[in-house]
């Protein structure tokens, strides 16, 4: 990068493809010596380790960093005080400064990379890292695309952490044209971004003098290359190729199911000139997954090669590596349900094991069994109630406030009514609750107004901190592990000071139990790509296992 005095900010320099590839090779050698590769470049070029640590002022996190260090396009090393890119009285922690240095490294490689992947686990402050990077680089236009329920959180964090003084525009509808030639910060939901792009109402910068940084938060929302929102994002990134643009994808769950979830992130970050092989989702799947004769994915393949690819483009840290969080323990409570329901539930999981889509399963039950999938799952959840409610009461007495996770709104309503009949103060968050009201409910729960917070997984599994609860009980869950792990981590994140206990209320003697083991298998594969240690018996080898 080069300093542009007229722009008062850093701009990407021109560099050749071969120079970029040489630099990747240098970094790769350093990675193999266990030096953090996003710092390895400075060490390699300068022969010194420039990391400076402050005093350890917080026992729950790694200490704050005093400086950001990087090498610019003229190969000179610079140091920027962290205080200069954060508001007065606010500090970045070490792992957040490392994320900024990683962004800078990728930002300085425009001929090979057009973005970066930040895959830190939930609760490590990815939002703040992205805003601080924006403060340092100071682009003319900063675009944020996030799930609708996280837009208020982005506005709140921008108001707290943004230091460049740009005006913030929250895109309110899909009627008006959004002109990115006008300097500022633009915040979209994925649905509004997709709709505006489809209508050609997002005007890109007209020349490369206007610098553009885009953040796609919770980027697992764009993992399906055939969805409208993913197509809109991929076209947007493609059309910014000739501009001074950089794109950041952030999520704690890049891999939610099989590793073909990684295709879209790879395509968005790595330029086509550098990527010679994976030009379509089908070539990706043939290389990195196993498919049956109907082209349905049933396993992963060539994970070592895939891990090597993502070694250079994905930065991921686990909470256990950067935070001294209390332990997260799992338990399952086996509950009895009527045999007729057990048979229907087993049929649901059998179809899932065969690779059938949820859409197919819904149509199958409606046509063949004359009952909806939602109704089956609702009846199962209500059948669990006689054994789950005493568990909630016990946990309240022993461990305090409880998070109760369900998937469907009618289930949330019925559990809330039953708990209120037990004189328990309950709050409910579903998709019908406005985003502002959700924030208010969570704040009230954090302050002790409610004993139990019932939430549907789709409505509250990302973006919220709910550390007042030390226990979460799952009555219903998503069919893929990623959303459930995100829901678990609402209570297991920065600010939690007690051991966390996660209960899954599993229908006894049904395929629900087997399905939990399958989740673990998928997570083991994901951890291999992330180069993390995998605990193959995570759910069942914990200290607290309880069968009711």
N, C-alpha and C positions, 0 to 999 in steps of 0.2 A: 504494500500500500504506500501511497505517496501523500504527503501533507499538501493540501490545497489552501494556500493562504487566503485566496479570494472567497473560498467556501467555508473557511474555518472548520475544516473537517478532513477526515481521511478518505481518499478515493483509491479504488483498485488500479494497480499499474498494469501495463501491458507486459505479457510474458509469453514465451513460446511454449508450445505443448511439451517439447522435450525437456525444457527446464523444469516444468511442473512434474513430469514423470520422475526426473532425477531426484527432486526433492522428496517425492513420495518414497522412493527407495531409501533415502537417507533416514527418513522417519521410521520406516519399517525395521531397519537394523537396530535403531534405538529401542523400539518396542520390544524386540526380542531380548534386550538386556534388562527388561523390567523397569525402564525409565518411562514415566508417563509420556506417551508419544506427543501429546499436544504441547509439552514442555521440551521434548527431546530436540526439536528443531533449534531452539535458542542455544541449548547446551552444545549441540553439534557444531553450530556455526561460530559460537563465541568461546567455547571451551570452559564455560563457567555455568554454575547453577545459580540463577538469579532469584530463586524463591526466598522471600523474606517473611518470617512469621512474627505475628504480634504475640503478646502475652495471652495465655489461655484464660480468657475472661468468662467463659461459659462452659460448665462441665458437660453439657448435653451435646455440644457440637465441636467440630474442629475449630481452631482459633481463626479469627478474621485475618485477612491478608491486608498488608499496607499498600501494595503496589500491583499494577498490572504491567507485565513486561512482554515485549514483542519486538520482532525485527521487521522493519519496513522494506519497501521495494529497493531502497539503495543499500540494503544490507547493514544498516546501522541499528543498533539496539536502543530502544527507548523505554523509559519507565514513566508510568502515569500514576500518580497517587490515587488510590481508590476513593479517597475523600472528594476528589475533584469530579467524580461521576456519580456521586450519591448525594442526596439532600443532607443538610446539616443534621447531625445526631443519628444518622442511619449508617449501618455497616454491612458490608458483604462478608459472608463467611468464605473460608478457603475454597470449598468445592464450587461456590458460585464464581469466584474469581477464575478458577481453572476453566469453568465453562466459557467465560468471556475470552480467555486465551485460546481455547479451542475454536470458538467462532472466528476470532481474528486469523487464526491459521488457515481455516477454510476460506475465509473472505479474501485472503491474499493469493488464492489459487483459482482465479476466475476462468482460466482456460481448461481446467479439468472439472472443477466443482462449481455448481451454481447455488449451493446451499450447504446446510449442515443438519445432522440428526442429533438431537439431544434426547436420550432415552432414560434419564434419571428416574428412579422410582418415585412414586407419588410422595409428596410432602417434602421435597428437597428444594423448593423455591425456584422452579424453572421459569416461572413468570418474571420474577425479579431479576434473574440472570439475563433474560432477553431484554428487559427494559434498560438495565445497566449497560448492556452492549450497545443499545441504541443511543444512550447518553454519551458513550465514548466515541462512536463512529459519527453520530449526528447526521444521519441521512436527511435529504430533503423531505422524503415521504416515508412514513412508517405505517405499514398496513398490518392489522391483526385480524385473523379469521379464527373464530372460536365457536364452540357450541353455544346456543342461545343462552343457556342458563349460566354460562361463565362470562358473558359480556359484562354484567355488573361488577364481577370480581376484577376484570381487566381495568375497567374505569376506575375502580377504587385504588388498585395498585399503581396505575398511571398517575393518579392525583398524589399519591404518596411518594413515588420514586422518580418520576420523570423530571429531568433538570434542564432540558434544552429550551423550554418555553414554547414548544409548538402547540398550536390549537388542536383540540381533540374533537373529532367529528364521529358521532355514533350514527351509523347509517340506519335511519328509522323505518324505511319502507323500500319498495322496489319500483317506485314510480319515477324518482328523480335520477338524473345522470350523476355519477360520481367521477369527477375529473381529478386524476392523480397527478396532473401537472401543477395543481395547487398544493403548496407545501403544507404539511400537517400530519396528524396521526388519525388514521381511519380505522374504525372498529366495525367489523361485520360479524354477523352470525353466518354459519355455513349455508343456511337456507337462503338468506338474503344475497350472499355473495354468488351462489349458484344461479339464482333467478336473475340477478342483474347482469351477470356475465352472459347468460343465455340470450338476454334481450339487447346485448351490445351496449349496455349502459355504464360500463366501467371503462373509462378512457385512460389508457396507459400513457406514461410520460412520452413526450414527443421527441426527445433527444436524450443522449447519454450524459448530458450535463446535469440531469436531474437524477440523483441517486435514490434508490428504492430498496428498502428492506421489508420483507413480508414474513410474518410469523403465522404458521398454521398450528394452532394449539389443539391438543388432543387429536393428533393427526391420524389416529386409528379410525376416525370418522371417514377418512378418504382411502381406506385400504382396498375397497372393491373397485377395480378399474372400469367396471361397466356401469357404475352408478352415475347419476347426473352430476352430483357434487364433485366426484372425483374427476370426471371428464372436464368440468369447468376449471378445476384447479390445475390439471395437467395442461390444458390449453393456455391458461394464464401464464404458467411458468414457461411454456414453450415460446409464447409471444414476447416474453421479456428477455429472451436470449441475447438480443443485440443491444440491450440496455444495460445501464449500470445498476444491476439488480442482484439481490442476494436473498435466499429463501431459507427459513429455519423451520424444521418440522420437530414438534415436541410432543412426546407422549411417554408414559411409563409402560405402555403395553404395545410396542410395535408388533409383537407377535401375539395375537389373541387366540389363534386356532392353529393352522399349519403355517409353515414358513413362506408360503406364497403370499402371506400378508406383507412380506418385505419387498415385494416387487415394485409397488408404487413409490415407496420412499426412495428406493434405489434409483428409479427412473427420474424422480424429481430432483435429486441431488447431483447425480453423475451425468456429465454431458455425453451426448451420443458419440462424439468424436473419440472419447476415451473408452466408452463401453462398446466393445466390438461384438458381444455375443448375445446379450439378453434384450432383444428388440421387441419381444411380445410376451404377454403373460403365459402363452403356451410354451415357448422355449424355456421360460423360467421354470414352469412346472415340470417339464420333462427333465430338467436338470436337477431340481432340488426337491421334488416330491415323487411319491409313487402313486400312480393312478390305476384304477381298474379299467376294464374294457369300455366302460361308459364314461371314462375320463373324470371320474370322481376321485378326489384325493383321499387316500386312507393312511398315508404315512409320509415322513420326511426322508430326504436322501442327500448324500454328499454334504453333510453338515460341516465337516472340517473345512471344505473349500469355501462354503458360505461364510463361516466364521472368519476366515482369512480375508474375504472381500470386505466385510463390514468392520474389520479391525481398523481400517483407515478412515471410515466415514461416520462412525457411530460412537458417541461418547455416552457411556452409561455408568452410573454409580449406584450402589445399593445403600440403603439407609444404614445398614450395619457397618458399612465402611466409613461413613462420614458423620454419623450421629451415634451417640451412645443411648439409643432408645431402649426402653424396657423390652422384655421378651414378648413375642406374640405366640400364644399357645392355642392349639386347636383341640376341639373335642367334638364328638358327634353323639347325638342322643337319638337312639332308635325308637320310633314311635309306631304304634300299631294303627293300621287303617283297614277298612272293610276289604274283604277279598275281591269283591267286584271292582273296586277302585284300583286295587293292586294289579289286577289283570290289565286294566286299561293303561295304567302307568307303565307297566312293563312293555306294553305294545308301543307306547310312545318312545321309550328308550331303545327298543329294538330297532325301530325305524331310524332313529338317530345314528345308531351304530352302523346301520347299512348305508349311511351317507345320504339319507333323504333330507331334503331341505325342510325348514320349518313351514314354508308355504305348502309344500307337498303334504306334510303331515296334517296341516289344518284341513286341506281339501279332502284328504283320505277319511278323517274322522267325520267330517260333515256329511260326506256322501255315503260312506259305508256304515258308520255307527250312529249317524243322526245325532251327534253331539259335537260341540265345538271343543277344540283343544283348550281354549281358555277355561271353559266350564269344567273340564277334567281336572286341570291344575288348581282351579278354585276349590273344587270339592275335596281334593287331596289336602290342600292347605287348611281348610276348615276341619277336616277329619283329624288333623294334627293338633287342633286347638286344645282339647281336654288335657293333653300332656305338655303342651308348650306353655300354657298359662301358669301352671304351678312352677315351671322352670323360671319363668320371668319373675315371679314373686320371690322365689328362693334367691335368685341373683340380686334382686333389689335389696334384700335383707343382708346379703353377704358382701356385695361388691358395689352397691350404689347404682347410679343411673345406667339405663340399658338402651342400646340401639336395636330395633327389631326390623329386619329387612324382609320385604315381601316383593312380589313382582306385579301384582294386579291391584288396581284401585279398589274393587269390591272386597278383596281380602283385607286390605288396609283398614277399610271402614268397619268390617266385622270384628277384627281384632281390637280396634280402638274402642268400639262399643263394649266389648266383653271386659276389657281392662278398666274402663270407666265404671262398670258395674262393680268392680273390685275396689273402688275408691282409689284408683291409681291415676295420677295426672298424666295425660297423654297428649302429644302433639303429632300431627300427621303431615307428611310431605308427599304429594303425588304430582303427576304432570299437570293437574288442574290448578295447582297453587302457583301464583305469580312468582317471578324470580325475586322481586323485592320482599314479598312475604316469606319466602323460603329463608332469606338471609335473616329476617326478623325472628322467625321461629328458632333457627339455630342459635342465634344470640341469646334468646330467652332460655333455651335448653342449656347452653353453656353457663348461664347465670343461675341455674338450679330451679327454674320455674316448673319444669316438667320432670317426671320420673322416667318416662319412656318416650322415645322418639321413634315413631313408625315411619319408614320411608320406602318407597318403591325404588328398586335398583336403577331403572333408567333415569329417574328424576333427581337422584342425589348422590350417585356413586363417584362423581368427579367434582373437584373444585372447592369442596367444603372441608372445614376443620371442625371436628366434633369430639374433642378430646375430653369433654366432661364425662363421657361414658368410658368405662373400662371393659365392657362386655358387649359383644354383638351377637345376636341370635338370628340365623337365617332360617326362615320358614319356607321361602321360595328363593330361587336364584336363576341366573341366566344359564343358558345351555353351553356357553363358552366360559372358560375360567377367568379371562381378563376382566370383565366388568365386575365380577364378584371380588376379585383381589383388590380392585379399586375401591369397592364398597368397604371391604375390611379395613383399608388404610385410611378411611375417614377418621377412625379413632386411634390408629397407630401411626403417628406422625409427629413432627416437631411440636413440642408443648406437652406431650404425653409423659407423665411421671410415674405411671404404674404399669405392671404387667397387664397385657391385653389378652382376653380370652375370647375365642371365636367358636361359637356353637353352630353346627349344622343339624337341623332337625330332619333326620332321614327316615323315610318310610321303611319300616323293618321288612326284611326278607323280600325286597324288590330290587330292581336293577338300578335304583338311585345310588345305592352303595357302590356298585361296580362303576357307575359313571364318575364318581368322585376319584376313583383310581385312574380312570382315563384322563381326567383333568391333569393329574400329576404327571402322567406321561407326556402330555403336550407341554407342560411347563418345564419338564426336564430338557426337552428339545430346545425350547426358547432360551433356557439358561445356557445351553451349550453355545448357541449363537452369540449370546451376550458375554460369554466367557465367565460365567458365574458358577459357583459350586451348586450342585443340585442335590437336594435331599429327597430321595425317592420315596420316603415314607412320611412326608411332612405332616400329613393329616392324622396319622395314626400312631406316631411314636412319641407323642407329647406326654408330659407328665400328668396332665389332667384329661382323662378320658372317662366319660360317664355314659352309662346306658340306662335308660329309664323304661 
